[in-house]
Amino acid sequence: NGLMSSDSDRALPLLQKVLADPKPSPRVKERALFVVAQSHDPRARDILTQLAKGGGNPDMQLKAVEYLGMFSHSNGPALADIYNSTGDPAVKRAVIRGLMMGDDADTLVHLAKTEKSPELRREAIHTLGTMRREKAGDALVSMYQPESDRALKGAIIEALFIQQNVKPLIDIARKEANA
C-alpha cells in the first residue's frame, strides 16, 4: 500500500503479479486487489476491469466487480459490459450492486427493463428502490404499466414503497383494476 502511494509505476506490476500468482492466499490477493482498486491510475482500473471480466479466479472476479462500483462513479459502461458478457447470475448480481454503489441509475434502469431473467429483473428493480433518486422513481413508474408479470409489478410497487415515493403509489392504486 505504501509503495502504491509513492511509486505506482513499480507497485502496479508487483500487485498484478500477486493477483495472477496461484501461491498467495486469498486474503493476500484480496488485499492486493483492494489496493489496486483505490488507485486513480488508469492502468489500475484496467487491471481491475480485466479481473472483473473473469481474468482470474471467480472470488476475485466478484470482488473486482464490487470494487469497480465502489471506487468510481464512472465505471457504469464497464459494469454494463461485464453484465452483458456473462451468464453467471452471481456476477450479474454483483454488477447490480456495483451500479448501485456507483450511483449509476441510468445503467441500472436499462438492466431492469431489458433483463430476461425475472429474478435478476426483480433484483434490479429492488435495487432501484434503494437508490431514492427521482430518475430511479420515474423509471419504476414507467415500467409498471406495460409489465404483465404480477410478481414484477409487485416488485415495482415494493421498490416505490422503499423509496417512500407516495404519489406514484397512489396513482398506481387508483388506476389498477386488479387491486
Backbone as a ProteinNet text record, in pm:
[ID]
protein_1_A
[PRIMARY]
NGLMSSDSDRALPLLQKVLADPKPSPRVKERALFVVAQSHDPRARDILTQLAKGGGNPDMQLKAVEYLGMFSHSNGPALADIYNSTGDPAVKRAVIRGLMMGDDADTLVHLAKTEKSPELRREAIHTLGTMRREKAGDALVSMYQPESDRALKGAIIEALFIQQNVKPLIDIARKEANA
[TERTIARY]
82.7	0	87	191.5	283.1	353.3	394.7	462.3	367	241.7	143.4	129.1	133.2	119.7	241.8	357.2	478.4	526.4	504.4	557.9	467.4	358.6	263.4	322.6	424.8	487.7	553.2	606	665.5	561.2	465.4	369.4	269	218.9	115.4	161.6	279.8	323.6	340	387.6	401.6	265.2	170.5	36.2	-29.9	-5.6	-61.3	-3.2	125.1	186.7	124.8	101.7	39.8	-99.3	-173.8	-309.5	-310.5	-207.7	-201.2	-140.1	-61.4	10.8	-84.4	-86.8	-176.5	-128.2	-4.4	52.4	-2	-16.3	-61.9	-201.7	-224.6	-354.9	-463.3	-588.7	-699	-700.2	-662.4	-659	-556	-438.7	-333.8	-379.6	-440.4	-489.3	-599.5	-688.7	-796.1	-740.5	-639.2	-575.4	-507.5	-439.5	-375.2	-480.7	-591.7	-699.1	-756.4	-770.4	-820.8	-728.5	-599.4	-502.6	-509.9	-520.2	-533.2	-660.1	-769.8	-898.9	-896.5	-817.2	-812.3	-725.1	-648.3	-558.6	-636.5	-590.9	-651.2	-578.5	-478.8	-400.8	-487.5	-496.1	-577.4	-534.8	-406.5	-361.2	-422.4	-442.6	-505	-649.9	-717.5	-856.7	-861.1	-761.7	-756.8	-739.1	-652.8	-630	-760.3	-824.4	-949.1	-1057.4	-1067.9	-1168	-1139.9	-1013.8	-977	-1018.4	-991.9	-1031.7	-1183.8	-1251.4	-1397	-1460.7	-1390.7	-1441.5	-1411.6	-1347.5	-1322.5	-1178	-1088.3	-946.8	-876.8	-932.4	-874.5	-970	-955.9	-1047.8	-1183.4	-1290.6	-1425.8	-1444.5	-1379.2	-1392.9	-1333.6	-1219.3	-1157.8	-1243.1	-1311.1	-1397	-1509.9	-1575.4	-1685	-1636.3	-1520.4	-1463	-1426.5	-1370	-1330.9	-1455	-1563	-1688.1	-1736.2	-1733	-1774.8	-1690	-1559.5	-1470.7	-1487.5	-1520.2	-1545.9	-1660.8	-1763.2	-1875.2	-1843.8	-1770.7	-1744.6	-1650.6	-1547.1	-1441.8	-1446.3	-1547.8	-1556.1	-1698.2	-1738	-1872.7	-1875.6	-1766.2	-1763	-1744.5	-1768.4	-1747.2	-1874.1	-1983.3	-2108.8	-2095.5	-2030	-2015	-1936.7	-1831	-1753.3	-1838.5	-1914.5	-2000.7	-2110.3	-2168.6	-2271.1	-2213.1	-2091.1	-2024.2	-2003.5	-1961.7	-1942.1	-2076.7	-2179.9	-2313.8	-2358	-2340.3	-2386	-2300.3	-2177.9	-2088.1	-2085.9	-2163.8	-2162.1	-2300.7	-2300.9	-2425.4	-2436.4	-2334.9	-2328.8	-2416.7	-2525.3	-2614	-2543.4	-2442.8	-2370.2	-2295.3	-2235.4	-2164.3	-2264.9	-2377.6	-2480.2	-2531.7	-2551.6	-2596.2	-2489	-2364.1	-2254.7	-2251.9	-2277.8	-2282.8	-2397.9	-2513.5	-2628.5	-2592.4	-2528.6	-2486.4	-2381.1	-2289.6	-2186	-2245.1	-2347.1	-2413.4	-2481.9	-2538.5	-2599.9	-2493.9	-2382.2	-2275.1	-2215.6	-2209.9	-2157.9	-2263.4	-2384.4	-2493.9	-2527.2	-2523.7	-2549.7	-2692.7	-2788.8	-2929.1	-2960.5	-2898	-2928.1	-2900.8	-2782.5	-2747.1	-2834.7	-2862.9	-2946.7	-3089.7	-3142.2	-3275.2	-3275.7	-3171.3	-3162.3	-3164.4	-3088.7	-3086.8	-3223.5	-3287.8	-3418.6	-3523.2	-3506.5	-3603.5	-3574	-3448.8	-3412.4	-3375.6	-3348.5	-3307.7	-3419.4	-3381.3	-3478.2	-3515.9	-3422	-3447.1	-3535.5	-3653	-3738.3	-3670.1	-3587.4	-3519.6	-3421.6	-3345.3	-3250	-3321.9	-3432.2	-3511.1	-3563.1	-3614.8	-3663.8	-3551.8	-3434.5	-3321	-3284.5	-3282.1	-3250.9	-3358.6	-3484.7	-3595.8	-3584.5	-3561.4	-3545.6	-3429.3	-3320.2	-3202.7	-3233.6	-3309.9	-3353	-3432	-3511.6	-3588.4	-3500.1	-3385.1	-3295.5	-3219.4	-3220.7	-3141.6	-3205.6	-3336.9	-3407.9	-3374.7	-3360.8	-3336.4	-3458.6	-3485.5	-3603.5	-3602.8	-3484.6	-3473.5	-3510.8	-3467.3	-3499.6	-3649.4	-3709.5	-3852.8	-3933.3	-3892.7	-3962.2	-3952.7	-3836.2	-3817.4	-3906.3	-3916.2	-4002.7	-4148	-4192.1	-4329.4	-4351.5	-4254.9	-4269.9	-4269.4	-4208.3	-4203.4	-4331.4	-4406.8	-4520.8	-4630.8	-4681.9	-4798.4	-4778.9	-4669.8	-4656.8	-4619.2	-4583.2	-4540.7	-4660.6	-4646.8	-4756	-4733.7	-4612.1	-4578.9	-4619.6	-4714.7	-4765.4	-4654.9	-4563.8	-4454.9	-4364.3	-4338.7	-4255.5	-4329.3	-4460.7	-4540.3	-4531.4	-4539.8	-4526.8	-4390.1	-4286.1	-4150.4	-4138	-4203.5	-4200.7	-4271.4	-4386.4	-4459.7	-4374.1	-4312.5	-4225.4	-4109.3	-4049.8	-3938	-3983.7	-4101.4	-4154.9	-4182.3	-4229.7	-4252.2	-4120.4	-4016.4	-3884.8	-3836.9	-3863.6	-3825.2	-3913	-4020.4	-4121.7	-4176.8	-4197	-4243.2	-4396	-4463.7	-4606	-4693.8	-4668.9	-4756.8	-4772.2	-4662.3	-4680.8	-4756.9	-4737.2	-4810.1	-4959.7	-4996.6	-5137.8	-5193	-5117	-5159.8	-5180.3	-5086.2	-5098	-5221.2	-5243.2	-5357.1	-5489.7	-5495.4	-5617.9	-5645.4	-5539.9	-5555	-5563.7	-5516.2	-5504	-5640.5	-5673.1	-5800.9	-5796.6	-5679.2	-5663.9	-5613.1	-5654.6	-5602.2	-5643.2
-118.6	0	124.8	124.5	238.1	258.5	150.1	158.2	214.8	178.1	227.1	378.2	430.3	575.1	650.8	589.3	662.2	633.8	511.4	476.1	373.7	423	330.9	259.8	319.2	253.3	121.9	117.1	-7.5	-96.1	-33.7	-110.1	-187.4	-125.8	-193.2	-325.9	-332.8	-463.9	-568.7	-524.7	-618.6	-669.5	-578.2	-618	-707.8	-678	-760.6	-902.1	-915	-1047.5	-1123.2	-1053.3	-1117.3	-1170	-1089.2	-1129.4	-1246.3	-1258	-1365.1	-1493.6	-1482.1	-1596.7	-1682.8	-1815.5	-1901.3	-1924.7	-1887.5	-1918	-1832.3	-1700.4	-1621.4	-1662.3	-1643	-1677.9	-1585	-1629	-1542.6	-1407.8	-1409.2	-1284.3	-1186.4	-1237.1	-1152.4	-1098.1	-1183.3	-1139.9	-1034.6	-1056.7	-959.8	-824.4	-826.7	-701.2	-632.3	-709.3	-652.3	-591.8	-660.8	-610.7	-480.5	-474.7	-354.4	-235	-258.1	-150.9	-105.6	-199.9	-164.7	-83.2	-124.8	-57.4	86.8	116.7	252.3	346.4	292.6	374.9	451.9	571.6	653	635.7	550.9	525	447.4	490.9	419.6	274.3	245.4	106	19.7	79	4.7	-27.2	68.5	44.1	-67.1	-70.8	-177.6	-314.2	-320.9	-446.5	-490	-396	-424.3	-470.6	-402.4	-438.4	-576.4	-606	-738.2	-848.7	-828.2	-928.1	-937.3	-823.8	-822.5	-894.8	-898	-968.7	-1118.2	-1163.6	-1305.8	-1345.3	-1250	-1279.1	-1319.7	-1411.2	-1458.8	-1559.8	-1586	-1682.9	-1616.6	-1695	-1639.6	-1548.7	-1583	-1497.3	-1359.5	-1355.7	-1226.8	-1150.9	-1223.5	-1157.6	-1082.7	-1147.9	-1083.5	-962.3	-975.2	-863	-749	-780.6	-677.9	-602.8	-675.6	-610.8	-515.9	-564.5	-481.7	-354.1	-368.6	-253.5	-156.7	-208.3	-117.8	-23	-74.7	10.9	99.1	46.2	116.3	234.9	220.3	321	417.5	408.5	504.6	517.3	641.9	667.2	668.8	633.5	637.2	498.3	395.4	259.3	191.4	266.3	209.3	136.2	196.4	124.8	-6	-5.7	-128.7	-233.4	-191.3	-285	-339.3	-253.8	-299.8	-400.9	-376.7	-469.4	-605.4	-602.8	-727.2	-799.7	-726.2	-783.9	-853.2	-785.5	-839.5	-954.3	-966.7	-1070.3	-1196.5	-1199	-1316.9	-1380.2	-1508.2	-1579.5	-1616.8	-1580.9	-1617	-1523.1	-1575.6	-1489.4	-1420.2	-1485.6	-1423.8	-1299.1	-1306.5	-1190.4	-1081.5	-1120	-1020.8	-950.2	-1025.7	-964.1	-869.2	-909.1	-821.9	-692.8	-703.1	-583.8	-493.8	-551.6	-472.5	-395.8	-463.6	-395.5	-289	-320.7	-223.8	-98.8	-115	0.7	86	19.2	94.3	172.7	106.2	173.9	288.4	271	375.4	479	464.8	558.3	575.4	465	468.7	419.9	507.7	472.1	445.6	519.4	501.7	358.9	308.1	172.9	70.1	94.1	1.2	-1.5	114.3	119.7	37.2	53.4	-22.3	-173.3	-217	-360	-406	-324	-360	-372.8	-296.9	-301.4	-412.4	-453.1	-545.3	-686	-707.1	-839.5	-940.9	-1058.7	-1165.4	-1245.8	-1261.3	-1340.1	-1260.9	-1316.1	-1244.3	-1219.5	-1314.9	-1298.3	-1180.6	-1172.5	-1061.9	-929.1	-931.5	-807.8	-760.9	-855.1	-817.7	-757.3	-817	-763.4	-622.6	-601.6	-468.4	-367.8	-408.8	-321.7	-288.2	-388.6	-365.8	-270	-289.9	-204.4	-61.1	-43.2	92.1	156.4	77.5	130	181.8	121.7	166.6	293.6	329.8	444.4	578.8	582	703.1	824.6	801.9	913.4	933.3	1055.6	1085.7	1005.4	997.5	923.2	776.6	719	579.1	563.9	657.1	652.6	666	759.2	778	652.1	589.4	467.3	355.3	343.5	240.5	262.2	385.9	417.1	381.2	414.9	387.5	237.2	157.2	12.4	-57.3	6.5	-61.5	-94.5	2.8	-16.6	-123.9	-121.7	-223.3	-363	-373.3	-503	-595.9	-720.6	-817.5	-916.6	-933.9	-1028.5	-967.3	-1032	-977.7	-968.1	-1064.9	-1061.2	-940.6	-910.5	-794.1	-664.4	-661.6	-544.5	-525	-635.3	-628.6	-576.9	-619.4	-571.9	-421.7	-373.4	-230	-152.2	-201.6	-135.4	-135.2	-249.1	-259.3	-160.1	-147.1	-54.2	90.4	123.9	259.2	281.8	176.7	185.7	209.9	135.9	153.6	297.3	354.5	493.3	593.3	544.7	630.8	728.2	675.1	751.6	739.5	820.2	804.8	838.7	948	991.8	883.6	825.5	719	598.5	565.7	453	480.8	603.5	640.5	637.9	693	692.4	550.5	462	321.5	257.3	280.9	221.9	269.2	395.1	448.5	387.5	358.1	307.5	154.8	87	-58.5	-125.3	-206.8	-278.4	-400.3	-458.5	-580.5	-551.5	-444.2	-403.2	-496.5
0	0	0	81.3	85.9	-47.1	-109.7	-239.3	-344.4	-337.2	-433.6	-422.3	-299.5	-281.5	-330.6	-320	-356.9	-499.1	-548.6	-680.5	-749.4	-807.9	-869.6	-990.5	-1054.6	-1169.2	-1127.7	-1007.2	-955.7	-889.8	-821	-740.8	-826.7	-932.5	-1012	-1071.8	-1132.3	-1183.4	-1072.5	-955.4	-843.3	-796.6	-785.5	-743.4	-847.8	-972.7	-1080	-1073.4	-1041.6	-1026.4	-908.8	-798.2	-681.3	-719	-793.9	-832.1	-930.2	-1013.3	-1113.9	-1059.4	-953.8	-897.9	-814.1	-835.8	-757.5	-613.2	-581.1	-449.3	-334.3	-350.1	-234.5	-188.3	-59.7	-1.6	-56.7	-49.1	-93.2	-19.8	107.1	185.2	129.2	93	35.8	-99.3	-178.5	-309.9	-295.6	-200.8	-181.2	-137.5	-53.6	-10	-128.7	-212.7	-331.8	-424.9	-440.9	-525	-468.3	-338.1	-272.2	-297.6	-287.5	-312.9	-458.4	-550.8	-693.1	-714.5	-652	-671.4	-623.5	-523.3	-469.1	-552.3	-642	-721.8	-828.3	-856.1	-962	-1094.6	-1095.9	-1217.1	-1316.7	-1442.1	-1542.2	-1561	-1539.6	-1551.1	-1441.7	-1324.4	-1214	-1248.2	-1308.8	-1349.7	-1454	-1543.5	-1644.1	-1578.9	-1478.7	-1405.7	-1338.7	-1272.1	-1202.2	-1300.5	-1413.7	-1514.7	-1572.7	-1597.8	-1651.2	-1554.2	-1425.8	-1325.9	-1315.5	-1325.1	-1317	-1435.6	-1547.4	-1665.2	-1660.2	-1553.5	-1538.4	-1558.8	-1560.5	-1580.8	-1452.7	-1378.7	-1252.8	-1193.5	-1065.5	-1005.4	-978	-966.1	-952	-829.9	-717.9	-599.3	-624.6	-692.4	-725.1	-825.4	-913	-1010.8	-939.3	-845.7	-774.5	-695.6	-631.7	-556.8	-650.5	-765.9	-862.4	-913	-938.1	-980.4	-870.3	-747.3	-633.6	-625.4	-637	-627.3	-744.2	-863.4	-976.7	-943.6	-880.5	-842.2	-724.3	-629.2	-504.5	-520.4	-601.6	-603.3	-720.3	-804.4	-913.6	-961.6	-985.8	-1036.4	-1188.7	-1252.1	-1399.1	-1460.2	-1381.4	-1430.4	-1478.8	-1492.9	-1540.3	-1672.4	-1773.7	-1900.9	-1886.7	-1806.7	-1786.6	-1715.9	-1615.7	-1544.3	-1635.6	-1718.8	-1813	-1911.1	-1955.1	-2046.2	-1979	-1854.3	-1778.7	-1764.3	-1731.1	-1714.8	-1843.6	-1955.6	-2083.7	-2135.7	-2084.7	-2136.6	-2050.9	-1943.3	-1856.6	-1848.7	-1822.7	-1796.6	-1649.9	-1572.4	-1431.1	-1347.9	-1288.2	-1209	-1092.2	-1032.7	-920.6	-967.9	-1084.8	-1139.5	-1175.1	-1232.2	-1266.9	-1141.3	-1034.7	-908.4	-853.5	-864.5	-819	-901.2	-1031.1	-1116.1	-1072.4	-1045.2	-999.8	-872.5	-777.5	-653.6	-682.7	-774.7	-811.2	-873.9	-956.3	-1016.8	-911	-810.1	-701.1	-624.2	-591.8	-517.1	-597.6	-729.4	-816.1	-852.2	-797.6	-817.6	-966	-1040.7	-1184	-1212.1	-1187.6	-1207	-1353.6	-1445	-1587.8	-1634.3	-1602	-1644.5	-1573.5	-1447.3	-1371.2	-1426.1	-1465	-1526.3	-1654.8	-1734.9	-1860.5	-1832.4	-1733.6	-1699.5	-1649.3	-1567.4	-1512.9	-1623.2	-1729.4	-1839	-1940	-1953	-2061.3	-2016.3	-1889.9	-1841.4	-1864.8	-1913.5	-1942.7	-1817.7	-1726.2	-1605.6	-1508.1	-1472.1	-1376.2	-1241.6	-1196.6	-1068.3	-1072	-1180.4	-1192.2	-1215.2	-1288.5	-1305.8	-1171	-1090.6	-956.3	-873.2	-881.3	-805	-851.7	-982.8	-1035.7	-994.3	-999.7	-959.5	-811.3	-729.2	-585.2	-557.9	-629	-610.4	-650.6	-757.1	-794.9	-681.2	-613	-500	-388.2	-370.2	-262.8	-299.7	-427.1	-471.7	-436.4	-421.5	-380.7	-466.5	-594.7	-686.8	-773.6	-810.1	-890.5	-1020.3	-1082.7	-1209.1	-1188.1	-1076.2	-1046.9	-1024.1	-951.6	-926.8	-1055.2	-1139.2	-1267.8	-1354	-1352.9	-1432	-1379.3	-1248.2	-1190.2	-1231.5	-1225.7	-1265.9	-1412.4	-1497.7	-1641.5	-1671.8	-1586.6	-1608.4	-1561.7	-1471.2	-1409.6	-1510.1	-1580.4	-1666	-1773.5	-1850.1	-1955.5	-1903.6	-1775.8	-1721.1	-1705.3	-1751.6	-1740.4	-1626.3	-1583.3	-1475.8	-1341.3	-1273.5	-1145.6	-1040	-1039	-940.3	-964.6	-1091.2	-1121.8	-1091.1	-1115.9	-1078	-925.8	-852.5	-706.4	-664.4	-736.3	-705.6	-731	-835.8	-865.2	-754.7	-712.6	-602.7	-475.8	-446.9	-329.3	-337.7	-456.8	-475.2	-453.4	-504.2	-481.9	-333.4	-265	-121	-47.2	-85.7	-22.9	-39.7	-157.6	-184.5	-109.7	-52.4	8.9	-95.1	-213.9	-329.3	-334.7	-253.1	-226.9	-347.4	-415.3	-524.5	-631.5	-683	-783.1	-728.2	-601.7	-542.5	-542.2	-507.6	-507.5	-650.4	-744.2	-885.3	-937.3	-904.5	-947.9	-884.7	-755.9	-686.5	-747.4	-786.8	-847.2	-984.5	-1059.4	-1196.6	-1202.9	-1100.7	-1105.4	-1094.4	-1191.4	-1192.1	-1100.7	-1079.9	-1000.6	-860.1	-798.8	-668.3	-558.2
[MASK]
+++++++++++++++++++++++++++++++++++++++++++++++++++++++++++++++++++++++++++++++++++++++++++++++++++++++++++++++++++++++++++++++++++++++++++++++++++++++++++++++++++++++++++++++++++

